[in-house]
Amino acid sequence: MDYLLTSGGVQNPSIHQTLREMLEKPIEDCHAVAVTTASYALPNGIELATNFIQGKDEAPMVGLGWKSVGLLELSVISSLAEETWRPAVEQADVILVNGGDPLFLYHWFVESGFDRLLPQLTGVYVGMSAGSMVLTPRIGTEFVEWKKTPEQSDATLGLVDFSIFPHLDHPQLPDNHLQAAESWAETLTDPAYAIDDATAIRVIGSNVDVISEGKWVQLR
């Protein structure tokens, strides 16, 4: 599976064009599966999930004009027979994963077994914020909010070999400035990027490159 990891979704023509190139066919010919699990750990999570599903985000992912969109809730997978959901996921051209809490999302990736299926898929994974961070080895202790145990680790899936500090210099997140990102990176041992909402990181095999119409910096 190839990965397009964003901070704020498909925000601009550069990210949109990159996604089209990765899909290798028009968006209107592609089948999508949307995962909004991460949203529910936030106080306004129901609203965020609804906006994501309806394509009402400022940077729509579900609303890009897909041929079809299916909704997959990771927290129910373990209660279902695989034949009820797995074929749709395997046949999807793209998996769209919303933001929210990255550790809550990580928990349900593992609990559902979706983490083991994901590397076997042949489509494109598009993450937004927590949906991107969950693929990294660590998110950094600064982003640990949801905790299953008091000793909750900041470790996540490690399907890519770098960490992501999202929403750099976002006007509604005054603590997400470059100095904070630099301090965050000092606690990590893997490569790390700070990216704003106009930036995405493309991962195809071992090749990693940055697509941006905004601001980003590699910190490690």
FIGU-383257 format. One record per residue (C-alpha): residue number from 1; residue in three letters; chain; x, y, z. Coordinates in steps of 0.05 Angstrom, whole numbers, plus 5000, padded with zeros to 4 digits. Last residue first. Layout:
<atoms>
+------+------+------+------+------+------+
| gunu | baro | dose |   xx |   yy |   zz |
+------+------+------+------+------+------+
|  NUM |  Ala |    A |    X |    Y |    Z |
...
+------+------+------+------+------+------+
</atoms>
This chain:
<atoms>
+------+------+------+------+------+------+
| gunu | baro | dose |   xx |   yy |   zz |
+------+------+------+------+------+------+
|  220 |  Arg |    A | 5315 | 5298 | 5247 |
|  219 |  Leu |    A | 5275 | 5362 | 5242 |
|  218 |  Gln |    A | 5251 | 5360 | 5170 |
|  217 |  Val |    A | 5214 | 5425 | 5159 |
|  216 |  Trp |    A | 5148 | 5444 | 5128 |
|  215 |  Lys |    A | 5111 | 5506 | 5106 |
|  214 |  Gly |    A | 5060 | 5516 | 5051 |
|  213 |  Glu |    A | 5046 | 5494 | 4980 |
|  212 |  Ser |    A | 5075 | 5426 | 4996 |
|  211 |  Ile |    A | 5089 | 5357 | 4971 |
|  210 |  Val |    A | 5143 | 5321 | 5011 |
|  209 |  Asp |    A | 5180 | 5258 | 4989 |
|  208 |  Val |    A | 5192 | 5188 | 5016 |
|  207 |  Asn |    A | 5214 | 5129 | 4974 |
|  206 |  Ser |    A | 5221 | 5062 | 5010 |
|  205 |  Gly |    A | 5157 | 5035 | 4980 |
|  204 |  Ile |    A | 5116 | 5095 | 4958 |
|  203 |  Val |    A | 5109 | 5145 | 5015 |
|  202 |  Arg |    A | 5082 | 5215 | 5000 |
|  201 |  Ile |    A | 5084 | 5267 | 5054 |
|  200 |  Ala |    A | 5033 | 5323 | 5051 |
|  199 |  Thr |    A | 5034 | 5398 | 5061 |
|  198 |  Ala |    A | 4983 | 5455 | 5060 |
|  197 |  Asp |    A | 4959 | 5438 | 5131 |
|  196 |  Asp |    A | 5028 | 5451 | 5159 |
|  195 |  Ile |    A | 5083 | 5400 | 5168 |
|  194 |  Ala |    A | 5135 | 5385 | 5221 |
|  193 |  Tyr |    A | 5175 | 5324 | 5200 |
|  192 |  Ala |    A | 5214 | 5273 | 5241 |
|  191 |  Pro |    A | 5266 | 5220 | 5230 |
|  190 |  Asp |    A | 5269 | 5169 | 5287 |
|  189 |  Thr |    A | 5300 | 5176 | 5356 |
|  188 |  Leu |    A | 5248 | 5223 | 5387 |
|  187 |  Thr |    A | 5250 | 5269 | 5447 |
|  186 |  Glu |    A | 5288 | 5323 | 5409 |
|  185 |  Ala |    A | 5233 | 5324 | 5357 |
|  184 |  Trp |    A | 5182 | 5351 | 5406 |
|  183 |  Ser |    A | 5228 | 5409 | 5426 |
|  182 |  Glu |    A | 5237 | 5426 | 5352 |
|  181 |  Ala |    A | 5162 | 5423 | 5341 |
|  180 |  Ala |    A | 5149 | 5469 | 5400 |
|  179 |  Gln |    A | 5199 | 5519 | 5371 |
|  178 |  Leu |    A | 5165 | 5513 | 5303 |
|  177 |  His |    A | 5096 | 5532 | 5328 |
|  176 |  Asn |    A | 5038 | 5486 | 5345 |
|  175 |  Asp |    A | 5022 | 5519 | 5412 |
|  174 |  Pro |    A | 4978 | 5572 | 5378 |
|  173 |  Leu |    A | 4930 | 5519 | 5350 |
|  172 |  Gln |    A | 4873 | 5558 | 5318 |
|  171 |  Pro |    A | 4920 | 5598 | 5272 |
|  170 |  His |    A | 4957 | 5534 | 5250 |
|  169 |  Asp |    A | 5032 | 5547 | 5253 |
|  168 |  Leu |    A | 5048 | 5473 | 5241 |
|  167 |  His |    A | 4984 | 5432 | 5238 |
|  166 |  Pro |    A | 5019 | 5365 | 5244 |
|  165 |  Phe |    A | 5083 | 5340 | 5279 |
|  164 |  Ile |    A | 5097 | 5275 | 5242 |
|  163 |  Ser |    A | 5144 | 5217 | 5259 |
|  162 |  Phe |    A | 5187 | 5177 | 5211 |
|  161 |  Asp |    A | 5198 | 5104 | 5193 |
|  160 |  Val |    A | 5131 | 5088 | 5161 |
|  159 |  Leu |    A | 5088 | 5028 | 5182 |
|  158 |  Gly |    A | 5110 | 5041 | 5253 |
|  157 |  Leu |    A | 5042 | 5028 | 5283 |
|  156 |  Thr |    A | 5042 | 5074 | 5344 |
|  155 |  Ala |    A | 5085 | 5084 | 5406 |
|  154 |  Asp |    A | 5067 | 5142 | 5452 |
|  153 |  Ser |    A | 5062 | 5095 | 5512 |
|  152 |  Gln |    A | 5005 | 5097 | 5561 |
|  151 |  Glu |    A | 5028 | 5087 | 5633 |
|  150 |  Pro |    A | 4962 | 5110 | 5663 |
|  149 |  Thr |    A | 4927 | 5058 | 5619 |
|  148 |  Lys |    A | 4881 | 5063 | 5559 |
|  147 |  Lys |    A | 4902 | 5136 | 5552 |
|  146 |  Trp |    A | 4874 | 5189 | 5505 |
|  145 |  Glu |    A | 4919 | 5251 | 5509 |
|  144 |  Val |    A | 4989 | 5232 | 5486 |
|  143 |  Phe |    A | 5009 | 5285 | 5434 |
|  142 |  Glu |    A | 5064 | 5317 | 5475 |
|  141 |  Thr |    A | 5092 | 5248 | 5490 |
|  140 |  Gly |    A | 5116 | 5239 | 5419 |
|  139 |  Ile |    A | 5076 | 5208 | 5361 |
|  138 |  Arg |    A | 5119 | 5146 | 5355 |
|  137 |  Pro |    A | 5134 | 5094 | 5301 |
|  136 |  Thr |    A | 5089 | 5129 | 5249 |
|  135 |  Leu |    A | 5026 | 5101 | 5218 |
|  134 |  Val |    A | 4980 | 5131 | 5271 |
|  133 |  Met |    A | 5007 | 5201 | 5256 |
|  132 |  Ser |    A | 4973 | 5203 | 5187 |
|  131 |  Gly |    A | 4902 | 5188 | 5210 |
|  130 |  Ala |    A | 4917 | 5231 | 5270 |
|  129 |  Ser |    A | 4926 | 5290 | 5222 |
|  128 |  Met |    A | 4893 | 5268 | 5157 |
|  127 |  Gly |    A | 4912 | 5202 | 5126 |
|  126 |  Val |    A | 4905 | 5178 | 5054 |
|  125 |  Tyr |    A | 4920 | 5105 | 5043 |
|  124 |  Val |    A | 4926 | 5085 | 4970 |
|  123 |  Gly |    A | 4907 | 5017 | 4943 |
|  122 |  Thr |    A | 4942 | 4949 | 4942 |
|  121 |  Leu |    A | 4925 | 4924 | 5011 |
|  120 |  Gln |    A | 4972 | 4876 | 5048 |
|  119 |  Pro |    A | 5003 | 4930 | 5091 |
|  118 |  Leu |    A | 4933 | 4947 | 5119 |
|  117 |  Leu |    A | 4911 | 4877 | 5139 |
|  116 |  Arg |    A | 4956 | 4871 | 5200 |
|  115 |  Asp |    A | 4938 | 4941 | 5227 |
|  114 |  Phe |    A | 4864 | 4926 | 5214 |
|  113 |  Gly |    A | 4867 | 4872 | 5267 |
|  112 |  Ser |    A | 4808 | 4903 | 5303 |
|  111 |  Glu |    A | 4844 | 4913 | 5369 |
|  110 |  Val |    A | 4906 | 4938 | 5334 |
|  109 |  Phe |    A | 4874 | 4991 | 5291 |
|  108 |  Trp |    A | 4827 | 5006 | 5348 |
|  107 |  His |    A | 4883 | 5023 | 5396 |
|  106 |  Tyr |    A | 4920 | 5063 | 5343 |
|  105 |  Leu |    A | 4858 | 5106 | 5331 |
|  104 |  Phe |    A | 4852 | 5121 | 5405 |
|  103 |  Leu |    A | 4927 | 5135 | 5404 |
|  102 |  Pro |    A | 4921 | 5183 | 5345 |
|  101 |  Asp |    A | 4863 | 5224 | 5373 |
|  100 |  Gly |    A | 4823 | 5259 | 5319 |
|   99 |  Gly |    A | 4837 | 5260 | 5245 |
|   98 |  Asn |    A | 4803 | 5221 | 5189 |
|   97 |  Val |    A | 4827 | 5161 | 5150 |
|   96 |  Leu |    A | 4811 | 5154 | 5076 |
|   95 |  Ile |    A | 4827 | 5086 | 5047 |
|   94 |  Val |    A | 4833 | 5087 | 4971 |
|   93 |  Asp |    A | 4823 | 5041 | 4912 |
|   92 |  Ala |    A | 4777 | 4995 | 4951 |
|   91 |  Gln |    A | 4773 | 4922 | 4932 |
|   90 |  Glu |    A | 4808 | 4896 | 4995 |
|   89 |  Val |    A | 4765 | 4941 | 5039 |
|   88 |  Ala |    A | 4700 | 4919 | 5007 |
|   87 |  Pro |    A | 4721 | 4846 | 5012 |
|   86 |  Arg |    A | 4738 | 4853 | 5086 |
|   85 |  Trp |    A | 4671 | 4879 | 5111 |
|   84 |  Thr |    A | 4617 | 4825 | 5118 |
|   83 |  Glu |    A | 4663 | 4768 | 5098 |
|   82 |  Glu |    A | 4706 | 4781 | 5159 |
|   81 |  Ala |    A | 4650 | 4762 | 5207 |
|   80 |  Leu |    A | 4636 | 4819 | 5254 |
|   79 |  Ser |    A | 4648 | 4833 | 5328 |
|   78 |  Ser |    A | 4722 | 4849 | 5319 |
|   77 |  Ile |    A | 4704 | 4898 | 5265 |
|   76 |  Val |    A | 4660 | 4942 | 5309 |
|   75 |  Ser |    A | 4712 | 4991 | 5336 |
|   74 |  Leu |    A | 4742 | 5000 | 5266 |
|   73 |  Glu |    A | 4682 | 5036 | 5238 |
|   72 |  Leu |    A | 4683 | 5029 | 5162 |
|   71 |  Leu |    A | 4643 | 5076 | 5117 |
|   70 |  Gly |    A | 4637 | 5062 | 5043 |
|   69 |  Val |    A | 4646 | 5115 | 4989 |
|   68 |  Ser |    A | 4630 | 5107 | 4915 |
|   67 |  Lys |    A | 4652 | 5136 | 4849 |
|   66 |  Trp |    A | 4693 | 5186 | 4888 |
|   65 |  Gly |    A | 4681 | 5261 | 4878 |
|   64 |  Leu |    A | 4728 | 5294 | 4928 |
|   63 |  Gly |    A | 4676 | 5297 | 4983 |
|   62 |  Val |    A | 4704 | 5241 | 5027 |
|   61 |  Met |    A | 4770 | 5278 | 5031 |
|   60 |  Pro |    A | 4746 | 5349 | 5038 |
|   59 |  Ala |    A | 4794 | 5404 | 5060 |
|   58 |  Glu |    A | 4748 | 5451 | 5098 |
|   57 |  Asp |    A | 4710 | 5389 | 5120 |
|   56 |  Lys |    A | 4639 | 5381 | 5094 |
|   55 |  Gly |    A | 4649 | 5315 | 5058 |
|   54 |  Gln |    A | 4587 | 5284 | 5091 |
|   53 |  Ile |    A | 4629 | 5231 | 5126 |
|   52 |  Phe |    A | 4681 | 5281 | 5149 |
|   51 |  Asn |    A | 4629 | 5331 | 5174 |
|   50 |  Thr |    A | 4593 | 5276 | 5212 |
|   49 |  Ala |    A | 4657 | 5251 | 5244 |
|   48 |  Leu |    A | 4676 | 5321 | 5265 |
|   47 |  Glu |    A | 4607 | 5332 | 5295 |
|   46 |  Ile |    A | 4610 | 5267 | 5333 |
|   45 |  Gly |    A | 4681 | 5282 | 5356 |
|   44 |  Asn |    A | 4666 | 5349 | 5388 |
|   43 |  Pro |    A | 4697 | 5328 | 5455 |
|   42 |  Leu |    A | 4749 | 5285 | 5420 |
|   41 |  Ala |    A | 4756 | 5210 | 5425 |
|   40 |  Tyr |    A | 4704 | 5199 | 5372 |
|   39 |  Ser |    A | 4745 | 5230 | 5316 |
|   38 |  Ala |    A | 4796 | 5174 | 5312 |
|   37 |  Thr |    A | 4744 | 5125 | 5286 |
|   36 |  Thr |    A | 4728 | 5163 | 5221 |
|   35 |  Val |    A | 4749 | 5111 | 5171 |
|   34 |  Ala |    A | 4726 | 5122 | 5099 |
|   33 |  Val |    A | 4729 | 5069 | 5044 |
|   32 |  Ala |    A | 4736 | 5094 | 4973 |
|   31 |  His |    A | 4719 | 5067 | 4904 |
|   30 |  Cys |    A | 4753 | 5101 | 4846 |
|   29 |  Asp |    A | 4728 | 5120 | 4776 |
|   28 |  Glu |    A | 4711 | 5192 | 4795 |
|   27 |  Ile |    A | 4780 | 5200 | 4824 |
|   26 |  Pro |    A | 4810 | 5188 | 4755 |
|   25 |  Lys |    A | 4861 | 5133 | 4747 |
|   24 |  Glu |    A | 4932 | 5119 | 4770 |
|   23 |  Leu |    A | 4912 | 5126 | 4844 |
|   22 |  Met |    A | 4981 | 5154 | 4861 |
|   21 |  Glu |    A | 4977 | 5205 | 4804 |
|   20 |  Arg |    A | 4908 | 5228 | 4827 |
|   19 |  Leu |    A | 4933 | 5236 | 4898 |
|   18 |  Thr |    A | 4993 | 5277 | 4875 |
|   17 |  Gln |    A | 4946 | 5322 | 4835 |
|   16 |  His |    A | 4903 | 5335 | 4896 |
|   15 |  Ile |    A | 4964 | 5348 | 4940 |
|   14 |  Ser |    A | 4989 | 5400 | 4890 |
|   13 |  Pro |    A | 4920 | 5429 | 4876 |
|   12 |  Asn |    A | 4908 | 5446 | 4950 |
|   11 |  Gln |    A | 4881 | 5422 | 5016 |
|   10 |  Val |    A | 4873 | 5348 | 5008 |
|    9 |  Gly |    A | 4872 | 5334 | 5082 |
|    8 |  Gly |    A | 4897 | 5378 | 5139 |
|    7 |  Ser |    A | 4961 | 5347 | 5163 |
|    6 |  Thr |    A | 4971 | 5299 | 5106 |
|    5 |  Leu |    A | 5001 | 5230 | 5096 |
|    4 |  Leu |    A | 4994 | 5200 | 5027 |
|    3 |  Tyr |    A | 5012 | 5127 | 5034 |
|    2 |  Asp |    A | 5023 | 5071 | 4984 |
|    1 |  Met |    A | 5000 | 5000 | 5000 |
+------+------+------+------+------+------+
</atoms>
